């Protein structure tokens, strides 16, 4: 689970730091692609953090269940 989250976070950072550029595109297309790349990168990072938080909560829930029984 942690390895997958780290992979998604690293891909998200790549989208944020190194957005893809098309050489034959107009200025408007480059701007739209830059915005989309940043949006995808930010979404990947946010969802990966949510994935880690939900996994941690699930582990705590399982541990507390075993303590009570």
N, C-alpha and C positions, 0 to 999 in steps of 0.2 A: 504494500500500500504506500509506504513512504517512498519507495523507488519510483513508482508511477507519478506520485505528486511532485517529486523533484524533477522528473522528466518534463511534466507539464509546465512547471514553473520556469525551467530553463528555456523551453520553447517559447513561452510567453515573453520572457526577457529578450529573446532573440527577435521577436516581432516588434518589441518596443524599441530596442536599441538599433537594430539593423533592418529597417523596413525595406521591402523590395521596391526597386525603381525600374520603370520601363523607359528605355531611351527614346523610343519613337512616340511617346505619349505627349499630349498637350499638357499645359500647366494645370488645367482643371483636373485632368485625369490623374496626374501625379499627386495633387493635393487630396483628391478623394481616396486614392490608394493609400496614402500616408495615414489619413484618418482611419480608414478601415483596418489597416495593419495595427495601429495603436489600440483600436477598440478590441480587436481579436486578442492581442497580447495582454491587455488589461483584464479581459474576461477570463482568459486561461489562468492567470495568476489568482484572480479572485475566486474562481471555482475550485482551484487546487487548494487554496487556504480553507475554503468551506469544507472540502473533502477531508482535509486533515482534522479540522475541528470536529466534524461529525464522527470520524473514526475514533478520536480521543474520547468523546462523550460516550460512544458505544462501549469502549474498553472500560471506562469507569462504571457504566451501568452493569456490565457483566461481572466486574469485580465486586460491586456492592451486592449483587444478587447472590453470589457465592458466600458472602459474609453472613447474610441473613439466614441461610439454610444450613 
